[in-house]
Amino acid sequence: MGARHKAREYALQMLYQAEASGAAMSEVQASFWRDQEVPPEVREFAERLAAGASAARQECDELLTGSLENWRLERLAIVDRNILRLAVFEFLHEPETPPIVVIDEAIELARRFGGDDSWQFTNGILDAVRKKLEASGSLGR
């Protein structure tokens, strides 16, 4: 498993923990690493993604809400919501990561952590968001 993939897993876990507990991301990050030893580049990328997606939550949620047909974001499972938020944050703020890689990584996270059909749902929603961002010129700004 690649370092960046592992970092995304950690970022997802931190986002999940923050939303489920209501704790601030800074508190989650401070406690998250206590019993884990990871390479510095993995930790740095995971923290950047988790903190960034948390800070950009409203922006990410607005984009996702516009792409959810017959669904409300708050009705999605916490893990699915946060996989989508993490990917949208990467679309917007990690321009060195190609959009197809962002989608593939999100699908893998959904397969591992989500429900049975989460990966298909994730693929469809993120492809719709990607197309909207490309059309508006906002992808990887």
VMD Tcl script that builds the backbone (N, CA, C; Angstrom):
set m [mol new atoms 423]
animate dup $m
set s [atomselect $m all]
$s set {name element resname resid chain x y z} {
  {N N MET 1 A 0.849 -1.174 0.000}
  {CA C MET 1 A 0.000 0.000 0.000}
  {C C MET 1 A 0.893 1.236 0.000}
  {N N GLY 2 A 0.574 2.195 -0.865}
  {CA C GLY 2 A 1.374 3.399 -0.991}
  {C C GLY 2 A 1.210 4.346 0.188}
  {N N ALA 3 A 2.193 5.197 0.350}
  {CA C ALA 3 A 2.195 6.154 1.461}
  {C C ALA 3 A 1.017 7.110 1.371}
  {N N ARG 4 A 0.714 7.597 0.176}
  {CA C ARG 4 A -0.379 8.554 0.036}
  {C C ARG 4 A -1.732 7.877 0.281}
  {N N HIS 5 A -1.859 6.619 -0.127}
  {CA C HIS 5 A -3.100 5.894 0.145}
  {C C HIS 5 A -3.287 5.722 1.656}
  {N N LYS 6 A -2.224 5.334 2.339}
  {CA C LYS 6 A -2.305 5.162 3.787}
  {C C LYS 6 A -2.649 6.495 4.454}
  {N N ALA 7 A -2.077 7.582 3.955}
  {CA C ALA 7 A -2.378 8.907 4.498}
  {C C ALA 7 A -3.853 9.235 4.323}
  {N N ARG 8 A -4.432 8.874 3.184}
  {CA C ARG 8 A -5.864 9.114 2.962}
  {C C ARG 8 A -6.710 8.305 3.945}
  {N N GLU 9 A -6.297 7.078 4.225}
  {CA C GLU 9 A -7.016 6.280 5.215}
  {C C GLU 9 A -6.994 6.968 6.577}
  {N N TYR 10 A -5.824 7.430 6.982}
  {CA C TYR 10 A -5.709 8.136 8.257}
  {C C TYR 10 A -6.557 9.414 8.258}
  {N N ALA 11 A -6.514 10.153 7.158}
  {CA C ALA 11 A -7.309 11.385 7.068}
  {C C ALA 11 A -8.793 11.070 7.207}
  {N N LEU 12 A -9.254 10.033 6.541}
  {CA C LEU 12 A -10.655 9.627 6.644}
  {C C LEU 12 A -11.001 9.263 8.088}
  {N N GLN 13 A -10.133 8.532 8.745}
  {CA C GLN 13 A -10.383 8.141 10.123}
  {C C GLN 13 A -10.465 9.365 11.033}
  {N N MET 14 A -9.600 10.349 10.795}
  {CA C MET 14 A -9.657 11.572 11.603}
  {C C MET 14 A -10.938 12.354 11.331}
  {N N LEU 15 A -11.340 12.454 10.065}
  {CA C LEU 15 A -12.582 13.153 9.734}
  {C C LEU 15 A -13.781 12.462 10.371}
  {N N TYR 16 A -13.786 11.149 10.297}
  {CA C TYR 16 A -14.872 10.372 10.904}
  {C C TYR 16 A -14.921 10.632 12.408}
  {N N GLN 17 A -13.762 10.542 13.047}
  {CA C GLN 17 A -13.699 10.735 14.501}
  {C C GLN 17 A -14.169 12.132 14.889}
  {N N ALA 18 A -13.757 13.135 14.134}
  {CA C ALA 18 A -14.161 14.510 14.448}
  {C C ALA 18 A -15.668 14.678 14.320}
  {N N GLU 19 A -16.241 14.148 13.251}
  {CA C GLU 19 A -17.684 14.309 13.069}
  {C C GLU 19 A -18.479 13.488 14.082}
  {N N ALA 20 A -18.049 12.272 14.327}
  {CA C ALA 20 A -18.791 11.402 15.245}
  {C C ALA 20 A -18.729 11.909 16.683}
  {N N SER 21 A -17.608 12.490 17.064}
  {CA C SER 21 A -17.440 12.929 18.452}
  {C C SER 21 A -17.768 14.398 18.663}
  {N N GLY 22 A -17.768 15.173 17.582}
  {CA C GLY 22 A -17.983 16.605 17.702}
  {C C GLY 22 A -16.738 17.354 18.149}
  {N N ALA 23 A -15.614 16.660 18.194}
  {CA C ALA 23 A -14.352 17.277 18.615}
  {C C ALA 23 A -13.759 18.103 17.484}
  {N N ALA 24 A -12.972 19.087 17.866}
  {CA C ALA 24 A -12.266 19.907 16.874}
  {C C ALA 24 A -11.179 19.062 16.221}
  {N N MET 25 A -10.898 19.357 14.957}
  {CA C MET 25 A -9.885 18.591 14.237}
  {C C MET 25 A -8.528 18.660 14.948}
  {N N SER 26 A -8.192 19.801 15.511}
  {CA C SER 26 A -6.908 19.919 16.219}
  {C C SER 26 A -6.836 18.935 17.390}
  {N N GLU 27 A -7.942 18.746 18.096}
  {CA C GLU 27 A -7.978 17.780 19.199}
  {C C GLU 27 A -7.852 16.351 18.679}
  {N N VAL 28 A -8.562 16.064 17.598}
  {CA C VAL 28 A -8.517 14.730 17.008}
  {C C VAL 28 A -7.092 14.413 16.566}
  {N N GLN 29 A -6.462 15.358 15.871}
  {CA C GLN 29 A -5.107 15.111 15.388}
  {C C GLN 29 A -4.127 14.915 16.534}
  {N N ALA 30 A -4.289 15.674 17.596}
  {CA C ALA 30 A -3.380 15.550 18.734}
  {C C ALA 30 A -3.449 14.157 19.362}
  {N N SER 31 A -4.649 13.591 19.435}
  {CA C SER 31 A -4.792 12.273 20.056}
  {C C SER 31 A -4.616 11.123 19.064}
  {N N PHE 32 A -4.830 11.372 17.795}
  {CA C PHE 32 A -4.830 10.315 16.786}
  {C C PHE 32 A -3.492 9.583 16.698}
  {N N TRP 33 A -2.417 10.299 16.809}
  {CA C TRP 33 A -1.083 9.725 16.570}
  {C C TRP 33 A -0.433 9.147 17.821}
  {N N ARG 34 A -1.080 9.215 18.955}
  {CA C ARG 34 A -0.454 8.796 20.217}
  {C C ARG 34 A 0.160 7.407 20.171}
  {N N ASP 35 A -0.538 6.444 19.647}
  {CA C ASP 35 A -0.062 5.059 19.666}
  {C C ASP 35 A 0.357 4.556 18.286}
  {N N GLN 36 A 0.648 5.477 17.385}
  {CA C GLN 36 A 1.001 5.068 16.028}
  {C C GLN 36 A 2.329 5.693 15.620}
  {N N GLU 37 A 3.141 4.890 14.995}
  {CA C GLU 37 A 4.373 5.405 14.414}
  {C C GLU 37 A 4.236 5.288 12.906}
  {N N VAL 38 A 4.277 6.425 12.251}
  {CA C VAL 38 A 4.159 6.459 10.798}
  {C C VAL 38 A 5.250 7.365 10.243}
  {N N PRO 39 A 5.635 7.146 9.007}
  {CA C PRO 39 A 6.633 8.024 8.394}
  {C C PRO 39 A 6.134 9.474 8.377}
  {N N PRO 40 A 7.035 10.417 8.555}
  {CA C PRO 40 A 6.639 11.831 8.614}
  {C C PRO 40 A 5.843 12.300 7.396}
  {N N GLU 41 A 6.183 11.818 6.193}
  {CA C GLU 41 A 5.472 12.275 4.996}
  {C C GLU 41 A 4.033 11.767 4.977}
  {N N VAL 42 A 3.788 10.585 5.549}
  {CA C VAL 42 A 2.427 10.056 5.638}
  {C C VAL 42 A 1.616 10.899 6.620}
  {N N ARG 43 A 2.204 11.157 7.770}
  {CA C ARG 43 A 1.508 11.957 8.782}
  {C C ARG 43 A 1.218 13.358 8.257}
  {N N GLU 44 A 2.196 13.969 7.611}
  {CA C GLU 44 A 2.020 15.336 7.095}
  {C C GLU 44 A 0.896 15.405 6.069}
  {N N PHE 45 A 0.872 14.462 5.127}
  {CA C PHE 45 A -0.168 14.463 4.103}
  {C C PHE 45 A -1.535 14.171 4.730}
  {N N ALA 46 A -1.597 13.219 5.653}
  {CA C ALA 46 A -2.863 12.888 6.317}
  {C C ALA 46 A -3.414 14.089 7.080}
  {N N GLU 47 A -2.543 14.773 7.801}
  {CA C GLU 47 A -2.990 15.937 8.563}
  {C C GLU 47 A -3.426 17.076 7.648}
  {N N ARG 48 A -2.699 17.264 6.550}
  {CA C ARG 48 A -3.078 18.320 5.596}
  {C C ARG 48 A -4.452 18.032 5.009}
  {N N LEU 49 A -4.688 16.776 4.618}
  {CA C LEU 49 A -5.991 16.408 4.051}
  {C C LEU 49 A -7.110 16.530 5.084}
  {N N ALA 50 A -6.899 15.998 6.275}
  {CA C ALA 50 A -7.942 16.022 7.299}
  {C C ALA 50 A -8.265 17.454 7.720}
  {N N ALA 51 A -7.239 18.236 8.007}
  {CA C ALA 51 A -7.460 19.628 8.425}
  {C C ALA 51 A -8.083 20.436 7.291}
  {N N GLY 52 A -7.603 20.215 6.083}
  {CA C GLY 52 A -8.126 20.953 4.936}
  {C C GLY 52 A -9.571 20.613 4.644}
  {N N ALA 53 A -9.894 19.322 4.630}
  {CA C ALA 53 A -11.274 18.910 4.362}
  {C C ALA 53 A -12.200 19.382 5.478}
  {N N SER 54 A -11.704 19.380 6.695}
  {CA C SER 54 A -12.511 19.869 7.816}
  {C C SER 54 A -12.772 21.366 7.677}
  {N N ALA 55 A -11.727 22.115 7.354}
  {CA C ALA 55 A -11.870 23.570 7.214}
  {C C ALA 55 A -12.728 23.943 6.010}
  {N N ALA 56 A -12.679 23.139 4.964}
  {CA C ALA 56 A -13.420 23.422 3.732}
  {C C ALA 56 A -14.745 22.656 3.678}
  {N N ARG 57 A -15.200 22.205 4.812}
  {CA C ARG 57 A -16.404 21.368 4.863}
  {C C ARG 57 A -17.605 22.009 4.183}
  {N N GLN 58 A -17.858 23.272 4.448}
  {CA C GLN 58 A -19.011 23.941 3.849}
  {C C GLN 58 A -18.872 23.990 2.331}
  {N N GLU 59 A -17.702 24.345 1.852}
  {CA C GLU 59 A -17.449 24.408 0.413}
  {C C GLU 59 A -17.642 23.030 -0.222}
  {N N CYS 60 A -17.096 22.001 0.406}
  {CA C CYS 60 A -17.229 20.641 -0.111}
  {C C CYS 60 A -18.686 20.189 -0.090}
  {N N ASP 61 A -19.375 20.467 1.011}
  {CA C ASP 61 A -20.769 20.048 1.146}
  {C C ASP 61 A -21.666 20.720 0.108}
  {N N GLU 62 A -21.391 21.980 -0.199}
  {CA C GLU 62 A -22.190 22.672 -1.223}
  {C C GLU 62 A -22.013 22.012 -2.583}
  {N N LEU 63 A -20.795 21.656 -2.922}
  {CA C LEU 63 A -20.553 20.978 -4.198}
  {C C LEU 63 A -21.204 19.598 -4.225}
  {N N LEU 64 A -21.105 18.894 -3.122}
  {CA C LEU 64 A -21.700 17.560 -3.059}
  {C C LEU 64 A -23.222 17.629 -3.125}
  {N N THR 65 A -23.816 18.561 -2.397}
  {CA C THR 65 A -25.265 18.698 -2.380}
  {C C THR 65 A -25.808 18.940 -3.780}
  {N N GLY 66 A -25.079 19.701 -4.568}
  {CA C GLY 66 A -25.498 19.964 -5.939}
  {C C GLY 66 A -25.413 18.761 -6.850}
  {N N SER 67 A -24.691 17.733 -6.423}
  {CA C SER 67 A -24.534 16.528 -7.245}
  {C C SER 67 A -25.303 15.325 -6.718}
  {N N LEU 68 A -25.931 15.464 -5.576}
  {CA C LEU 68 A -26.716 14.363 -5.005}
  {C C LEU 68 A -28.138 14.447 -5.518}
  {N N GLU 69 A -28.528 13.478 -6.301}
  {CA C GLU 69 A -29.898 13.447 -6.800}
  {C C GLU 69 A -30.717 12.520 -5.907}
  {N N ASN 70 A -31.812 13.034 -5.425}
  {CA C ASN 70 A -32.724 12.276 -4.566}
  {C C ASN 70 A -32.089 11.836 -3.248}
  {N N TRP 71 A -31.041 12.524 -2.815}
  {CA C TRP 71 A -30.390 12.238 -1.540}
  {C C TRP 71 A -30.102 13.548 -0.839}
  {N N ARG 72 A -30.074 13.492 0.477}
  {CA C ARG 72 A -29.605 14.626 1.261}
  {C C ARG 72 A -28.290 14.207 1.901}
  {N N LEU 73 A -27.338 15.101 1.908}
  {CA C LEU 73 A -26.007 14.799 2.419}
  {C C LEU 73 A -26.059 14.267 3.849}
  {N N GLU 74 A -26.913 14.855 4.671}
  {CA C GLU 74 A -26.985 14.435 6.070}
  {C C GLU 74 A -27.554 13.030 6.243}
  {N N ARG 75 A -28.188 12.489 5.206}
  {CA C ARG 75 A -28.719 11.120 5.275}
  {C C ARG 75 A -27.674 10.066 4.942}
  {N N LEU 76 A -26.566 10.479 4.362}
  {CA C LEU 76 A -25.502 9.523 4.045}
  {C C LEU 76 A -24.819 9.064 5.324}
  {N N ALA 77 A -24.253 7.876 5.284}
  {CA C ALA 77 A -23.465 7.391 6.418}
  {C C ALA 77 A -22.274 8.319 6.623}
  {N N ILE 78 A -21.858 8.474 7.862}
  {CA C ILE 78 A -20.744 9.377 8.175}
  {C C ILE 78 A -19.503 9.026 7.355}
  {N N VAL 79 A -19.207 7.767 7.227}
  {CA C VAL 79 A -18.007 7.378 6.482}
  {C C VAL 79 A -18.123 7.780 5.011}
  {N N ASP 80 A -19.276 7.564 4.419}
  {CA C ASP 80 A -19.470 7.928 3.007}
  {C C ASP 80 A -19.366 9.436 2.806}
  {N N ARG 81 A -19.998 10.193 3.688}
  {CA C ARG 81 A -19.919 11.660 3.621}
  {C C ARG 81 A -18.471 12.135 3.652}
  {N N ASN 82 A -17.700 11.543 4.542}
  {CA C ASN 82 A -16.332 12.005 4.709}
  {C C ASN 82 A -15.395 11.526 3.608}
  {N N ILE 83 A -15.678 10.398 3.012}
  {CA C ILE 83 A -14.923 9.979 1.820}
  {C C ILE 83 A -15.154 10.999 0.708}
  {N N LEU 84 A -16.411 11.385 0.518}
  {CA C LEU 84 A -16.746 12.363 -0.516}
  {C C LEU 84 A -16.119 13.716 -0.226}
  {N N ARG 85 A -16.186 14.164 1.011}
  {CA C ARG 85 A -15.585 15.456 1.378}
  {C C ARG 85 A -14.077 15.446 1.143}
  {N N LEU 86 A -13.448 14.370 1.526}
  {CA C LEU 86 A -12.002 14.242 1.350}
  {C C LEU 86 A -11.633 14.341 -0.125}
  {N N ALA 87 A -12.371 13.656 -0.972}
  {CA C ALA 87 A -12.096 13.686 -2.409}
  {C C ALA 87 A -12.355 15.069 -3.004}
  {N N VAL 88 A -13.450 15.697 -2.625}
  {CA C VAL 88 A -13.749 17.036 -3.149}
  {C C VAL 88 A -12.669 18.023 -2.708}
  {N N PHE 89 A -12.225 17.904 -1.468}
  {CA C PHE 89 A -11.126 18.765 -1.014}
  {C C PHE 89 A -9.894 18.554 -1.899}
  {N N GLU 90 A -9.582 17.314 -2.202}
  {CA C GLU 90 A -8.423 17.041 -3.070}
  {C C GLU 90 A -8.631 17.614 -4.473}
  {N N PHE 91 A -9.834 17.476 -5.013}
  {CA C PHE 91 A -10.120 18.080 -6.317}
  {C C PHE 91 A -9.767 19.566 -6.306}
  {N N LEU 92 A -10.191 20.232 -5.249}
  {CA C LEU 92 A -10.076 21.684 -5.192}
  {C C LEU 92 A -8.698 22.190 -4.770}
  {N N HIS 93 A -8.035 21.468 -3.873}
  {CA C HIS 93 A -6.861 22.044 -3.223}
  {C C HIS 93 A -5.580 21.222 -3.317}
  {N N GLU 94 A -5.608 20.122 -4.029}
  {CA C GLU 94 A -4.405 19.310 -4.237}
  {C C GLU 94 A -4.227 19.105 -5.746}
  {N N PRO 95 A -3.870 20.176 -6.454}
  {CA C PRO 95 A -3.839 20.109 -7.918}
  {C C PRO 95 A -2.815 19.139 -8.501}
  {N N GLU 96 A -1.819 18.725 -7.703}
  {CA C GLU 96 A -0.836 17.785 -8.238}
  {C C GLU 96 A -1.390 16.363 -8.333}
  {N N THR 97 A -2.533 16.116 -7.695}
  {CA C THR 97 A -3.151 14.793 -7.781}
  {C C THR 97 A -4.177 14.793 -8.912}
  {N N PRO 98 A -3.976 13.974 -9.931}
  {CA C PRO 98 A -4.937 13.921 -11.036}
  {C C PRO 98 A -6.324 13.503 -10.546}
  {N N PRO 99 A -7.376 14.102 -11.116}
  {CA C PRO 99 A -8.744 13.785 -10.685}
  {C C PRO 99 A -9.070 12.289 -10.728}
  {N N ILE 100 A -8.565 11.576 -11.713}
  {CA C ILE 100 A -8.864 10.139 -11.798}
  {C C ILE 100 A -8.253 9.393 -10.616}
  {N N VAL 101 A -7.103 9.853 -10.148}
  {CA C VAL 101 A -6.470 9.236 -8.977}
  {C C VAL 101 A -7.306 9.528 -7.730}
  {N N VAL 102 A -7.795 10.753 -7.612}
  {CA C VAL 102 A -8.647 11.115 -6.472}
  {C C VAL 102 A -9.867 10.203 -6.438}
  {N N ILE 103 A -10.502 10.007 -7.578}
  {CA C ILE 103 A -11.690 9.153 -7.642}
  {C C ILE 103 A -11.338 7.708 -7.326}
  {N N ASP 104 A -10.262 7.199 -7.918}
  {CA C ASP 104 A -9.855 5.812 -7.645}
  {C C ASP 104 A -9.556 5.594 -6.165}
  {N N GLU 105 A -8.878 6.547 -5.555}
  {CA C GLU 105 A -8.561 6.430 -4.129}
  {C C GLU 105 A -9.835 6.452 -3.288}
  {N N ALA 106 A -10.769 7.321 -3.639}
  {CA C ALA 106 A -12.037 7.390 -2.905}
  {C C ALA 106 A -12.813 6.083 -3.048}
  {N N ILE 107 A -12.797 5.505 -4.231}
  {CA C ILE 107 A -13.476 4.220 -4.448}
  {C C ILE 107 A -12.853 3.145 -3.555}
  {N N GLU 108 A -11.531 3.126 -3.472}
  {CA C GLU 108 A -10.856 2.137 -2.621}
  {C C GLU 108 A -11.206 2.342 -1.148}
  {N N LEU 109 A -11.272 3.590 -0.714}
  {CA C LEU 109 A -11.681 3.866 0.667}
  {C C LEU 109 A -13.114 3.396 0.903}
  {N N ALA 110 A -13.985 3.649 -0.066}
  {CA C ALA 110 A -15.386 3.232 0.064}
  {C C ALA 110 A -15.506 1.707 0.090}
  {N N ARG 111 A -14.704 1.021 -0.700}
  {CA C ARG 111 A -14.719 -0.448 -0.680}
  {C C ARG 111 A -14.283 -0.975 0.683}
  {N N ARG 112 A -13.290 -0.331 1.262}
  {CA C ARG 112 A -12.734 -0.815 2.528}
  {C C ARG 112 A -13.574 -0.414 3.737}
  {N N PHE 113 A -14.054 0.828 3.748}
  {CA C PHE 113 A -14.699 1.350 4.949}
  {C C PHE 113 A -16.207 1.544 4.826}
  {N N GLY 114 A -16.721 1.590 3.607}
  {CA C GLY 114 A -18.133 1.881 3.404}
  {C C GLY 114 A -18.995 0.631 3.318}
  {N N GLY 115 A -20.248 0.855 3.003}
  {CA C GLY 115 A -21.188 -0.251 2.831}
  {C C GLY 115 A -20.983 -0.950 1.494}
  {N N ASP 116 A -21.816 -1.940 1.228}
  {CA C ASP 116 A -21.676 -2.761 0.032}
  {C C ASP 116 A -21.680 -1.968 -1.275}
  {N N ASP 117 A -22.558 -0.985 -1.373}
  {CA C ASP 117 A -22.686 -0.219 -2.606}
  {C C ASP 117 A -22.014 1.143 -2.548}
  {N N SER 118 A -21.291 1.415 -1.471}
  {CA C SER 118 A -20.686 2.736 -1.291}
  {C C SER 118 A -19.734 3.104 -2.421}
  {N N TRP 119 A -18.979 2.133 -2.905}
  {CA C TRP 119 A -17.985 2.460 -3.934}
  {C C TRP 119 A -18.649 2.920 -5.223}
  {N N GLN 120 A -19.773 2.311 -5.583}
  {CA C GLN 120 A -20.465 2.715 -6.811}
  {C C GLN 120 A -21.074 4.105 -6.650}
  {N N PHE 121 A -21.668 4.340 -5.515}
  {CA C PHE 121 A -22.255 5.641 -5.201}
  {C C PHE 121 A -21.164 6.713 -5.223}
  {N N THR 122 A -20.040 6.420 -4.579}
  {CA C THR 122 A -18.900 7.344 -4.527}
  {C C THR 122 A -18.405 7.664 -5.928}
  {N N ASN 123 A -18.261 6.661 -6.748}
  {CA C ASN 123 A -17.801 6.856 -8.122}
  {C C ASN 123 A -18.739 7.793 -8.879}
  {N N GLY 124 A -20.034 7.553 -8.804}
  {CA C GLY 124 A -21.006 8.364 -9.534}
  {C C GLY 124 A -21.030 9.814 -9.074}
  {N N ILE 125 A -21.035 10.015 -7.775}
  {CA C ILE 125 A -21.094 11.380 -7.232}
  {C C ILE 125 A -19.822 12.138 -7.571}
  {N N LEU 126 A -18.674 11.515 -7.364}
  {CA C LEU 126 A -17.415 12.218 -7.615}
  {C C LEU 126 A -17.194 12.495 -9.099}
  {N N ASP 127 A -17.671 11.615 -9.956}
  {CA C ASP 127 A -17.547 11.891 -11.387}
  {C C ASP 127 A -18.406 13.099 -11.760}
  {N N ALA 128 A -19.588 13.201 -11.174}
  {CA C ALA 128 A -20.453 14.362 -11.433}
  {C C ALA 128 A -19.806 15.646 -10.912}
  {N N VAL 129 A -19.236 15.601 -9.714}
  {CA C VAL 129 A -18.565 16.781 -9.159}
  {C C VAL 129 A -17.369 17.162 -10.037}
  {N N ARG 130 A -16.590 16.171 -10.442}
  {CA C ARG 130 A -15.430 16.424 -11.307}
  {C C ARG 130 A -15.840 17.135 -12.589}
  {N N LYS 131 A -16.898 16.671 -13.212}
  {CA C LYS 131 A -17.365 17.283 -14.457}
  {C C LYS 131 A -17.794 18.727 -14.240}
  {N N LYS 132 A -18.495 18.989 -13.145}
  {CA C LYS 132 A -18.910 20.364 -12.837}
  {C C LYS 132 A -17.697 21.258 -12.601}
  {N N LEU 133 A -16.725 20.755 -11.870}
  {CA C LEU 133 A -15.529 21.549 -11.579}
  {C C LEU 133 A -14.707 21.809 -12.840}
  {N N GLU 134 A -14.615 20.797 -13.706}
  {CA C GLU 134 A -13.899 20.996 -14.965}
  {C C GLU 134 A -14.593 22.028 -15.825}
  {N N ALA 135 A -15.920 21.962 -15.883}
  {CA C ALA 135 A -16.675 22.896 -16.700}
  {C C ALA 135 A -16.552 24.343 -16.202}
  {N N SER 136 A -16.416 24.488 -14.878}
  {CA C SER 136 A -16.304 25.833 -14.309}
  {C C SER 136 A -14.856 26.323 -14.201}
  {N N GLY 137 A -13.912 25.440 -14.502}
  {CA C GLY 137 A -12.496 25.805 -14.394}
  {C C GLY 137 A -11.992 25.835 -12.961}
  {N N SER 138 A -12.716 25.205 -12.048}
  {CA C SER 138 A -12.348 25.235 -10.627}
  {C C SER 138 A -11.561 24.038 -10.167}
  {N N LEU 139 A -11.344 23.069 -11.036}
  {CA C LEU 139 A -10.648 21.844 -10.644}
  {C C LEU 139 A -9.179 22.148 -10.385}
  {N N GLY 140 A -8.733 21.855 -9.178}
  {CA C GLY 140 A -7.329 22.013 -8.805}
  {C C GLY 140 A -6.821 23.435 -8.827}
  {N N ARG 141 A -7.638 24.347 -8.387}
  {CA C ARG 141 A -7.222 25.753 -8.412}
  {C C ARG 141 A -6.190 26.055 -7.355}
}
mol reanalyze $m
mol bondsrecalc $m
mol representation Tube
mol addrep $m
